[in-house]
Amino acid sequence: MDLSLNEEIEKLKSNEIIPNIIKSIPNRSLKVKFGIRYIDIGDKLMPIAIKERPGIEYLLNQDNNEKNQFFSLILVSVDEPSKINRLEGEFKQWIMVNIKGNDLSKADELVKYIQPLPLIGTGLHRYIFILCKQPSKLDFIGEFKIPFNIEKRKDWSSEQFIKKWNLTVEGINYFECEYDDSVEKLMTELIDSKEKTKQI
């Protein structure tokens, strides 16, 4: 279902995404596509159905020549360990940086995508995509480049990251997800992974 930007903003407000979690109002729609399906804001999905990283689409402002503008894309789980007990900060699911225009194929993957990992018995968790405009191409010195492992993903703050790098929130989308059997399998694979997190 295609919504206008104002309708998207109202839905984000009614579902306590803005201003409860993200203070900024988005300036453009952010389309997310898992496989052949575009998600609607607030869709309920199962982890096994979204094992592969999604496609991302957003329009550029042609008047401002945004084809040379750099963007970042953040995907975080905000309900850790549960929606009613948000004590553990955010969990980094995926971060792409230095996206030139809207071409993710040539961007830098700061944090490798992994499917949601909601624990059994914790109900629905919210997973939020945040598209941000960068002031320029950035080196992100001091951040962690995280491959397929669990290290340095937990107890994070997208708000602090956005402030630190002087990013501007441009688009927001989100979905909800709860436990299925694929979560336990992926957790085992992540814990056993030999890939190493490196600080830039």
N, CA, C and O of each residue as an XYZ file, in Angstrom:
800
protein
N       0.849     -1.202      0.000
C       0.000      0.000      0.000
C       0.881      1.247      0.000
O       1.661      1.461      0.928
N       0.754      2.062     -1.037
C       1.537      3.289     -1.124
C       0.877      4.394     -0.307
O      -0.295      4.718     -0.500
N       1.657      4.965      0.608
C       1.175      6.074      1.430
C       1.910      7.340      1.016
O       3.031      7.284      0.510
N       1.267      8.484      1.236
C       1.977      9.746      1.068
C       2.967      9.898      2.218
O       2.864      9.205      3.230
N       3.932     10.811      2.056
C       4.911     11.020      3.120
C       4.218     11.443      4.408
O       4.596     10.983      5.485
N       3.219     12.303      4.321
C       2.500     12.735      5.528
C       1.794     11.566      6.204
O       1.753     11.487      7.432
N       1.235     10.656      5.402
C       0.585      9.473      5.976
C       1.610      8.556      6.639
O       1.342      7.971      7.689
N       2.785      8.435      6.021
C       3.855      7.644      6.629
C       4.265      8.236      7.982
O       4.456      7.505      8.954
N       4.397      9.551      8.033
C       4.793     10.223      9.274
C       3.759      9.991     10.364
O       4.119      9.732     11.512
N       2.493     10.079     10.024
C       1.429      9.842     11.009
C       1.463      8.407     11.523
O       1.225      8.161     12.705
N       1.762      7.458     10.629
C       1.853      6.056     11.042
C       3.054      5.831     11.951
O       2.971      5.066     12.912
N       4.171      6.492     11.654
C       5.354      6.397     12.510
C       5.096      7.000     13.890
O       5.597      6.503     14.899
N       4.314      8.068     13.921
C       3.957      8.677     15.205
C       3.021      7.779     16.002
O       3.218      7.587     17.201
N       2.005      7.228     15.347
C       1.017      6.404     16.048
C       1.625      5.104     16.562
O       1.127      4.513     17.520
N       2.709      4.661     15.916
C       3.386      3.440     16.363
C       4.601      3.737     17.243
O       5.441      2.869     17.474
N       4.679      4.985     17.733
C       5.677      5.396     18.730
C       7.122      5.258     18.235
O       8.036      4.980     19.011
N       7.304      5.459     16.919
C       8.665      5.491     16.379
C       9.217      6.904     16.472
O      10.338      7.110     16.936
N       8.418      7.890     16.026
C       8.787      9.292     16.212
C       7.713      9.975     17.064
O       6.525      9.753     16.832
N       8.098     10.795     18.038
C       9.479     11.150     18.409
C      10.064     10.266     19.504
O      11.138     10.570     20.024
N       9.377      9.169     19.869
C       9.806      8.350     21.005
C      11.206      7.769     20.823
O      11.997      7.753     21.767
N      11.521      7.286     19.602
C      12.812      6.658     19.347
C      13.669      7.535     18.445
O      14.849      7.747     18.722
N      13.087      8.038     17.381
C      13.788      8.942     16.463
C      13.141     10.315     16.562
O      11.937     10.454     16.346
N      13.922     11.312     16.881
C      13.380     12.654     17.120
C      13.012     13.379     15.831
O      12.119     14.226     15.826
N      13.695     13.049     14.742
C      13.558     13.809     13.496
C      12.384     13.324     12.649
O      12.020     12.148     12.679
N      11.800     14.257     11.892
C      10.747     13.941     10.940
C      11.386     13.658      9.581
O      12.200     14.458      9.120
N      11.043     12.544      8.925
C      11.653     12.241      7.627
C      11.221     13.208      6.532
O      10.123     13.762      6.565
N      12.113     13.397      5.558
C      11.855     14.305      4.445
C      11.493     13.581      3.157
O      11.065     14.204      2.185
N      11.668     12.245      3.153
C      11.378     11.476      1.942
C      10.976     10.058      2.332
O      11.279      9.589      3.430
N      10.289      9.385      1.412
C       9.900      7.993      1.639
C      11.105      7.077      1.442
O      11.959      7.319      0.589
N      11.152      6.030      2.246
C      12.207      5.025      2.168
C      11.541      3.677      1.898
O      10.831      3.144      2.751
N      11.773      3.135      0.712
C      11.155      1.872      0.308
C      12.096      0.716      0.612
O      13.292      0.783      0.330
N      11.540     -0.345      1.190
C      12.317     -1.530      1.558
C      11.683     -2.749      0.898
O      10.469     -2.947      0.960
N      12.528     -3.564      0.264
C      12.025     -4.709     -0.492
C      12.789     -5.971     -0.093
O      13.996     -6.066     -0.314
N      12.086     -6.934      0.492
C      12.663     -8.241      0.790
C      12.218     -9.206     -0.309
O      11.029     -9.497     -0.445
N      13.182     -9.698     -1.090
C      12.816    -10.552     -2.217
C      12.036     -9.753     -3.246
O      12.529     -8.753     -3.769
N      10.818    -10.193     -3.537
C       9.978     -9.490     -4.515
C       8.926     -8.619     -3.828
O       8.097     -7.998     -4.494
N       8.964     -8.576     -2.503
C       7.898     -7.894     -1.764
C       8.387     -6.606     -1.116
O       9.363     -6.604     -0.365
N       7.695     -5.512     -1.418
C       7.916     -4.261     -0.690
C       7.155     -4.329      0.633
O       6.009     -4.778      0.674
N       7.793     -3.887      1.706
C       7.095     -3.895      2.992
C       6.356     -2.575      3.188
O       6.782     -1.529      2.700
N       5.244     -2.646      3.907
C       4.548     -1.464      4.374
C       5.063     -1.120      5.762
O       5.521     -2.003      6.488
N       4.996      0.129      6.131
C       5.437      0.555      7.460
C       4.683     -0.237      8.522
O       3.452     -0.255      8.547
N       5.445     -0.893      9.400
C       4.837     -1.647     10.495
C       4.452     -3.068     10.159
O       3.807     -3.732     10.970
N       4.832     -3.565      8.970
C       4.530     -4.955      8.617
C       5.105     -5.915      9.646
O       6.128     -5.637     10.270
N       4.435     -7.046      9.813
C       4.917     -8.110     10.698
C       5.510     -9.221      9.829
O       4.822     -9.797      8.986
N       6.794     -9.513     10.046
C       7.537    -10.465      9.236
C       8.165    -11.527     10.130
O       8.355    -11.309     11.326
N       8.488    -12.677      9.541
C       9.176    -13.737     10.271
C      10.659    -13.724      9.901
O      10.999    -13.470      8.745
N      11.541    -13.992     10.857
C      12.982    -13.947     10.582
C      13.407    -14.816      9.403
O      14.241    -14.399      8.600
N      12.853    -16.000      9.292
C      13.274    -16.914      8.223
C      12.966    -16.352      6.836
O      13.610    -16.728      5.856
N      11.985    -15.455      6.749
C      11.583    -14.884      5.457
C      12.471    -13.721      5.029
O      12.381    -13.259      3.891
N      13.330    -13.244      5.934
C      14.145    -12.059      5.628
C      15.612    -12.328      5.954
O      16.298    -11.493      6.544
N      16.074    -13.512      5.557
C      17.457    -13.903      5.814
C      18.441    -13.108      4.964
O      19.568    -12.851      5.387
N      18.013    -12.720      3.768
C      18.888    -11.977      2.871
C      18.660    -10.475      3.024
O      17.550    -10.030      3.315
N      19.719     -9.710      2.824
C      19.593     -8.265      3.003
C      18.621     -7.686      1.964
O      18.559     -8.166      0.832
N      17.878     -6.673      2.350
C      16.823     -6.137      1.479
C      17.346     -5.174      0.423
O      18.478     -4.695      0.493
N      16.493     -4.907     -0.551
C      16.736     -3.823     -1.480
C      16.199     -2.527     -0.897
O      15.184     -2.529     -0.201
N      16.867     -1.435     -1.175
C      16.498     -0.127     -0.626
C      16.314      0.853     -1.774
O      17.140      0.923     -2.685
N      15.226      1.607     -1.722
C      14.957      2.591     -2.771
C      14.516      3.917     -2.143
O      13.724      3.938     -1.201
N      15.033      4.998     -2.671
C      14.586      6.336     -2.288
C      14.879      7.276     -3.436
O      15.827      7.077     -4.195
N      14.058      8.296     -3.552
C      14.210      9.249     -4.639
C      15.215     10.329     -4.266
O      15.317     10.723     -3.104
N      15.946     10.796     -5.250
C      16.885     11.891     -5.051
C      16.234     13.205     -5.452
O      15.373     13.250     -6.330
N      16.661     14.265     -4.795
C      16.213     15.609     -5.133
C      17.067     16.114     -6.296
O      18.223     16.495     -6.111
N      16.491     16.113     -7.476
C      17.257     16.487     -8.670
C      17.701     17.952     -8.640
O      18.756     18.295     -9.174
N      16.897     18.811     -8.016
C      17.240     20.236     -7.962
C      18.538     20.486     -7.201
O      19.287     21.416     -7.501
N      18.788     19.621     -6.194
C      19.989     19.789     -5.371
C      21.154     18.922     -5.849
O      22.182     18.829     -5.178
N      20.986     18.287     -7.017
C      22.041     17.450     -7.588
C      22.506     16.390     -6.584
O      23.702     16.251     -6.326
N      21.556     15.652     -6.028
C      21.891     14.683     -4.983
C      22.565     13.416     -5.509
O      22.902     12.529     -4.724
N      22.760     13.320     -6.790
C      23.465     12.138     -7.304
C      24.902     12.092     -6.782
O      25.533     11.035     -6.786
N      25.415     13.236     -6.335
C      26.756     13.299     -5.749
C      26.723     13.412     -4.227
O      27.765     13.568     -3.589
N      25.537     13.336     -3.653
C      25.375     13.400     -2.200
C      25.656     12.025     -1.593
O      25.324     10.999     -2.186
N      26.270     12.010     -0.405
C      26.528     10.751      0.293
C      25.496     10.537      1.399
O      25.119     11.469      2.109
N      25.049      9.279      1.527
C      24.055      8.897      2.520
C      24.566      7.721      3.354
O      25.477      6.998      2.949
N      23.955      7.551      4.530
C      24.157      6.351      5.350
C      22.796      5.686      5.556
O      21.762      6.353      5.579
N      22.814      4.373      5.703
C      21.603      3.615      5.994
C      21.849      2.757      7.221
O      22.823      2.007      7.283
N      20.955      2.874      8.201
C      21.082      2.158      9.468
C      19.852      1.277      9.654
O      18.725      1.713      9.418
N      20.076      0.041     10.075
C      18.972     -0.833     10.506
C      19.281     -1.310     11.915
O      20.302     -1.953     12.157
N      18.379     -0.986     12.846
C      18.590     -1.369     14.242
C      17.363     -2.050     14.821
O      16.227     -1.763     14.445
N      17.628     -2.958     15.743
C      16.583     -3.504     16.606
C      16.525     -2.616     17.840
O      17.541     -2.395     18.499
N      15.343     -2.108     18.154
C      15.255     -1.150     19.268
C      14.625     -1.745     20.531
O      14.582     -1.085     21.569
N      14.142     -2.974     20.450
C      13.434     -3.573     21.592
C      14.252     -4.709     22.192
O      13.924     -5.885     22.035
N      15.325     -4.328     22.882
C      16.215     -5.311     23.491
C      16.157     -5.211     25.014
O      16.432     -4.135     25.545
N      15.815     -6.273     25.743
C      15.504     -7.605     25.225
C      14.056     -7.787     24.755
O      13.732     -8.796     24.128
N      13.168     -6.797     25.061
C      11.778     -6.897     24.605
C      11.186     -5.498     24.506
O      11.767     -4.529     24.995
N      10.030     -5.405     23.873
C       9.386     -4.111     23.650
C       8.961     -3.454     24.957
O       8.972     -2.228     25.067
N       8.589     -4.259     25.947
C       8.137     -3.702     27.231
C       9.280     -3.577     28.234
O       9.077     -3.130     29.362
N      10.471     -3.970     27.822
C      11.611     -3.953     28.740
C      12.866     -3.550     27.974
O      13.808     -4.332     27.840
N      12.861     -2.302     27.470
C      13.944     -1.830     26.598
C      15.122     -1.332     27.440
O      15.281     -0.130     27.649
N      15.935     -2.262     27.914
C      17.010     -1.911     28.842
C      18.403     -2.022     28.240
O      19.363     -1.519     28.825
N      18.537     -2.657     27.103
C      19.858     -3.022     26.605
C      20.353     -2.172     25.442
O      21.330     -2.545     24.792
N      19.715     -1.051     25.161
C      20.151     -0.257     24.019
C      19.758     -0.930     22.721
O      19.011     -1.908     22.717
N      20.264     -0.404     21.622
C      19.908     -0.937     20.308
C      20.911     -1.998     19.863
O      22.026     -2.094     20.377
N      20.471     -2.789     18.889
C      21.305     -3.851     18.317
C      21.484     -3.549     16.838
O      20.508     -3.369     16.109
N      22.744     -3.495     16.395
C      23.043     -3.166     14.998
C      22.785     -4.382     14.107
O      23.453     -5.408     14.236
N      21.813     -4.257     13.206
C      21.523     -5.322     12.247
C      22.283     -5.114     10.940
O      22.717     -6.073     10.301
N      22.439     -3.834     10.547
C      23.029     -3.545      9.234
C      23.328     -2.051      9.150
O      22.492     -1.231      9.529
N      24.513     -1.692      8.656
C      24.824     -0.282      8.422
C      25.626     -0.167      7.118
O      26.661     -0.809      6.940
N      25.111      0.667      6.223
C      25.811      1.015      4.990
C      26.157      2.503      5.062
O      25.337      3.315      5.489
N      27.372      2.853      4.644
C      27.801      4.250      4.686
C      28.407      4.640      3.342
O      28.732      3.797      2.506
N      28.545      5.946      3.170
C      29.106      6.492      1.926
C      28.372      5.973      0.688
O      28.991      5.584     -0.301
N      27.045      5.978      0.766
C      26.211      5.633     -0.377
C      26.145      6.873     -1.270
O      25.595      7.896     -0.862
N      26.690      6.796     -2.459
C      26.657      7.945     -3.360
C      25.331      7.963     -4.113
O      25.008      7.029     -4.848
N      24.563      9.042     -3.921
C      23.224      9.094     -4.492
C      22.365      8.018     -3.876
O      22.202      7.977     -2.656
N      21.816      7.149     -4.693
C      21.037      6.028     -4.153
C      21.543      4.682     -4.671
O      20.775      3.732     -4.822
N      22.857      4.619     -4.943
C      23.483      3.400     -5.448
C      24.191      2.661     -4.317
O      25.340      2.964     -3.993
N      23.500      1.687     -3.715
C      24.093      0.938     -2.607
C      25.180     -0.023     -3.051
O      25.961     -0.494     -2.224
N      25.244     -0.323     -4.342
C      26.199     -1.327     -4.821
C      27.649     -0.883     -4.648
O      28.550     -1.720     -4.585
N      27.880      0.430     -4.570
C      29.243      0.935     -4.433
C      29.507      1.552     -3.057
O      30.513      2.233     -2.855
N      28.596      1.307     -2.120
C      28.739      1.863     -0.772
C      29.626      0.967      0.088
O      29.992     -0.137     -0.314
N      29.965      1.460      1.275
C      30.766      0.699      2.234
C      29.840      0.039      3.261
O      29.007      0.707      3.875
N      29.992     -1.265      3.439
C      29.187     -1.974      4.440
C      29.936     -1.942      5.771
O      30.866     -2.718      5.992
N      29.524     -1.047      6.641
C      30.168     -0.908      7.955
C      29.801     -2.084      8.853
O      30.647     -2.615      9.572
N      28.528     -2.485      8.806
C      28.045     -3.624      9.595
C      27.298     -4.568      8.645
O      26.324     -4.169      8.007
N      27.751     -5.797      8.557
C      27.131     -6.775      7.649
C      25.700     -7.096      8.093
O      25.420     -7.234      9.284
N      24.814     -7.209      7.122
C      23.415     -7.518      7.425
C      23.270     -8.925      8.020
O      23.840     -9.893      7.517
N      22.508     -9.006      9.083
C      22.029    -10.296      9.585
C      20.531    -10.175      9.846
O      20.029     -9.097     10.167
N      19.828    -11.289      9.705
C      18.390    -11.296      9.939
C      18.093    -10.977     11.407
O      18.979    -11.116     12.251
N      16.878    -10.558     11.727
C      16.505    -10.302     13.122
C      16.700    -11.525     14.017
O      16.591    -12.670     13.578
N      16.996    -11.239     15.293
C      17.264    -12.291     16.278
C      16.414    -12.104     17.540
O      16.961    -12.098     18.642
N      15.087    -11.952     17.405
C      14.257    -11.798     18.609
C      14.254    -13.087     19.418
O      14.060    -14.169     18.863
N      14.464    -12.979     20.706
C      14.540    -14.168     21.556
C      13.158    -14.778     21.751
O      12.140    -14.091     21.669
N      13.145    -16.076     22.011
C      11.891    -16.788     22.213
C      11.152    -16.228     23.439
O      11.760    -15.974     24.479
N       9.854    -16.043     23.301
C       9.029    -15.582     24.416
C       9.060    -14.086     24.662
O       8.485    -13.622     25.646
N       9.725    -13.298     23.783
C       9.825    -11.848     24.010
C       8.880    -11.049     23.109
O       8.915     -9.818     23.109
N       8.046    -11.737     22.352
C       7.032    -11.042     21.555
C       7.614    -10.343     20.343
O       8.709    -10.659     19.877
N       6.847     -9.381     19.846
C       7.261     -8.638     18.653
C       8.323     -7.594     18.990
O       8.227     -6.896     19.999
N       9.324     -7.501     18.140
C      10.373     -6.481     18.245
C      10.265     -5.562     17.035
O       9.856     -5.993     15.956
N      10.635     -4.283     17.215
C      10.631     -3.317     16.112
C      12.037     -3.173     15.528
O      13.025     -3.063     16.255
N      12.095     -3.176     14.193
C      13.348     -3.035     13.456
C      13.217     -1.815     12.553
O      12.352     -1.769     11.678
N      14.079     -0.833     12.772
C      13.909      0.473     12.137
C      15.039      0.759     11.151
O      16.221      0.672     11.485
N      14.641      1.103      9.930
C      15.564      1.600      8.920
C      15.623      3.121      9.028
O      14.590      3.788      9.088
N      16.845      3.666      9.051
C      17.033      5.113      9.107
C      17.979      5.520      7.985
O      19.148      5.133      7.974
N      17.468      6.296      7.051
C      18.300      6.847      5.976
C      18.766      8.233      6.390
O      17.958      9.080      6.772
N      20.069      8.460      6.314
C      20.634      9.749      6.731
C      21.487     10.361      5.626
O      22.151      9.658      4.863
N      21.451     11.672      5.562
C      22.331     12.416      4.655
C      23.631     12.720      5.391
O      23.608     13.180      6.532
N      24.762     12.464      4.741
C      26.065     12.774      5.307
C      26.500     14.179      4.888
O      26.090     14.659      3.831
N      27.324     14.846      5.703
C      27.840     16.165      5.294
C      28.832     16.064      4.140
O      29.044     17.034      3.412
N      29.451     14.871      3.970
C      30.436     14.626      2.902
C      30.754     13.134      2.948
O      30.168     12.387      3.731
N      31.679     12.717      2.110
C      32.171     11.348      2.254
C      32.995     11.275      3.536
O      33.850     12.128      3.775
N      32.741     10.255      4.365
C      33.351     10.183      5.691
C      34.234      8.946      5.826
O      34.025      7.940      5.148
N      35.237      9.040      6.725
C      36.131      7.896      6.939
C      35.663      6.999      8.091
O      36.071      5.841      8.178
N      34.814      7.525      8.969
C      34.274      6.778     10.110
C      35.375      6.163     10.976
O      35.249      5.051     11.489
N      36.460      6.929     11.117
C      37.573      6.494     11.962
C      37.083      6.270     13.397
O      36.382      7.108     13.964
N      37.461      5.131     13.969
C      37.071      4.787     15.330
C      35.869      3.878     15.407
O      35.640      3.240     16.435
N      35.087      3.806     14.327
C      33.942      2.892     14.318
C      34.432      1.459     14.065
O      35.571      1.233     13.657
N      33.534      0.507     14.320
C      33.878     -0.896     14.123
C      33.275     -1.426     12.832
O      32.084     -1.261     12.571
N      34.120     -2.067     12.029
C      33.655     -2.748     10.823
C      33.330     -4.183     11.222
O      34.217     -4.974     11.542
N      32.039     -4.497     11.195
C      31.561     -5.756     11.767
C      31.136     -6.710     10.656
O      30.211     -6.409      9.901
N      31.807     -7.864     10.549
C      31.431     -8.857      9.542
C      30.318     -9.770     10.075
O      29.495     -9.339     10.883
N      30.296    -11.017      9.625
C      29.293    -11.982     10.075
C      29.698    -12.516     11.447
O      30.240    -13.616     11.555
N      29.435    -11.743     12.478
C      29.609    -12.204     13.851
C      28.738    -11.352     14.764
O      28.048    -10.447     14.295
N      28.764    -11.631     16.043
C      27.879    -10.968     17.004
C      28.583     -9.839     17.755
O      27.939     -9.059     18.457
N      29.909     -9.754     17.607
C      30.725     -8.827     18.397
C      30.443     -7.362     18.045
O      30.327     -7.005     16.873
N      30.336     -6.530     19.068
C      30.187     -5.073     18.949
C      28.861     -4.638     18.312
O      28.750     -3.507     17.838
N      27.877     -5.502     18.295
C      26.571     -5.123     17.753
C      25.616     -4.625     18.833
O      24.704     -3.849     18.548
N      25.824     -5.072     20.076
C      24.855     -4.825     21.143
C      25.060     -3.472     21.829
O      26.111     -2.840     21.715
N      24.009     -3.055     22.546
C      24.060     -1.883     23.432
C      24.577     -0.648     22.705
O      25.538     -0.010     23.134
N      23.922     -0.329     21.600
C      24.338      0.756     20.706
C      23.283      1.849     20.719
O      22.178      1.642     21.221
N      23.616      3.014     20.167
C      22.665      4.120     20.056
C      22.779      4.747     18.669
O      23.792      5.364     18.341
N      21.750      4.589     17.873
C      21.747      5.231     16.557
C      21.723      6.746     16.709
O      22.322      7.457     15.903
N      21.043      7.243     17.725
C      20.971      8.687     17.942
C      22.365      9.272     18.179
O      22.702     10.314     17.617
N      23.173      8.609     19.006
C      24.529      9.093     19.270
C      25.393      9.016     18.015
O      26.197      9.913     17.763
N      25.238      7.957     17.228
C      25.986      7.805     15.982
C      25.636      8.924     15.014
O      26.523      9.496     14.380
N      24.358      9.239     14.896
C      23.891     10.306     14.008
C      24.461     11.661     14.445
O      24.894     12.451     13.607
N      24.462     11.923     15.734
C      25.014     13.179     16.243
C      26.522     13.247     16.038
O      27.054     14.278     15.627
N      27.203     12.149     16.326
C      28.669     12.118     16.241
C      29.160     12.468     14.842
O      30.149     13.184     14.687
N      28.468     11.961     13.828
C      28.927     12.148     12.456
C      28.151     13.230     11.720
O      28.262     13.367     10.502
N      27.369     13.991     12.465
C      26.645     15.133     11.902
C      25.749     14.711     10.733
O      25.720     15.358      9.686
N      25.022     13.613     10.939
C      24.112     13.106      9.917
C      22.737     13.751     10.068
O      22.375     14.214     11.150
N      21.986     13.778      8.988
C      20.631     14.331      8.983
C      19.659     13.243      8.568
O      19.792     12.658      7.493
N      18.677     12.971      9.425
C      17.691     11.928      9.114
C      16.836     12.362      7.929
O      16.277     13.458      7.920
N      16.742     11.484      6.928
C      15.998     11.774      5.711
C      14.793     10.859      5.518
O      13.744     11.310      5.059
N      14.931      9.582      5.861
C      13.847      8.622      5.640
C      13.802      7.587      6.748
O      14.825      7.254      7.346
N      12.602      7.080      7.017
C      12.407      6.071      8.068
C      11.410      5.028      7.571
O      10.415      5.362      6.927
N      11.684      3.782      7.872
C      10.733      2.700      7.655
C      10.957      1.693      8.778
O      12.005      1.713      9.424
N      10.000      0.824      9.017
C      10.228     -0.195     10.040
C       9.274     -1.367      9.855
O       8.236     -1.268      9.202
N       9.680     -2.493     10.467
C       8.825     -3.668     10.506
C       8.930     -4.296     11.884
O       9.786     -3.919     12.684
N       8.063     -5.248     12.155
C       8.092     -5.973     13.426
C       8.337     -7.448     13.166
O       8.004     -7.966     12.100
N       8.921     -8.118     14.149
C       9.358     -9.492     13.957
C       9.363    -10.205     15.305
O       9.662     -9.597     16.333
N       9.025    -11.513     15.298
C       9.155    -12.301     16.517
C       9.835    -13.632     16.221
O      10.037    -13.998     15.063
N      10.175    -14.327     17.252
C      11.002    -15.535     17.174
C      10.421    -16.589     16.242
O       9.214    -16.828     16.218
N      11.326    -17.223     15.461
C      11.040    -18.519     14.858
C      12.310    -19.368     14.970
O      13.328    -18.889     15.469
N      12.261    -20.610     14.517
C      13.376    -21.535     14.744
C      14.670    -21.129     14.045
O      15.749    -21.584     14.424
N      14.566    -20.274     13.024
C      15.786    -19.858     12.319
C      16.694    -19.003     13.202
O      17.896    -18.906     12.953
N      16.115    -18.381     14.237
C      16.892    -17.506     15.126
C      17.965    -18.305     15.869
O      19.120    -17.885     15.934
N      17.586    -19.439     16.420
C      18.535    -20.256     17.179
C      19.670    -20.753     16.282
O      20.829    -20.784     16.697
N      19.333    -21.135     15.069
C      20.351    -21.621     14.128
C      21.339    -20.511     13.786
O      22.550    -20.735     13.775
N      20.823    -19.312     13.506
C      21.709    -18.206     13.154
C      22.572    -17.789     14.338
O      23.746    -17.463     14.160
N      22.016    -17.793     15.527
C      22.800    -17.426     16.712
C      23.997    -18.351     16.866
O      25.098    -17.895     17.175
N      23.793    -19.642     16.655
C      24.889    -20.616     16.742
C      25.949    -20.315     15.693
O      27.143    -20.364     15.986
N      25.522    -20.004     14.479
C      26.470    -19.690     13.401
C      27.265    -18.425     13.707
O      28.464    -18.363     13.437
N      26.604    -17.420     14.267
C      27.283    -16.169     14.600
C      28.307    -16.370     15.705
O      29.415    -15.839     15.636
N      27.937    -17.138     16.722
C      28.845    -17.389     17.845
C      30.064    -18.193     17.381
O      31.176    -17.981     17.865
N      29.844    -19.118     16.441
C      30.934    -19.965     15.939
C      31.764    -19.293     14.834
O      32.786    -19.832     14.410
N      31.325    -18.127     14.375
C      31.996    -17.464     13.257
C      33.440    -17.123     13.589
O      33.753    -16.692     14.699
N      34.314    -17.323     12.608
C      35.729    -16.989     12.770
C      36.050    -15.592     12.242
O      37.182    -15.125     12.366
N      35.053    -14.923     11.651
C      35.276    -13.577     11.115
C      35.483    -12.595     12.267
O      34.824    -12.689     13.302
N      36.405    -11.655     12.074
C      36.803    -10.753     13.154
C      36.338     -9.315     12.912
O      36.445     -8.783     11.807
N      35.822     -8.709     13.975
C      35.489     -7.292     13.952
C      36.787     -6.480     14.036
O      37.695     -6.806     14.801
N      36.849     -5.401     13.219
C      38.039     -4.557     13.220
C      37.639     -3.098     13.429
O      36.629     -2.637     12.898
N      38.436     -2.387     14.202
C      38.205     -0.956     14.382
C      38.891     -0.197     13.252
O      40.049     -0.453     12.920
N      38.156      0.731     12.675
C      38.694      1.512     11.569
C      39.712      2.536     12.079
O      40.277      3.292     11.289
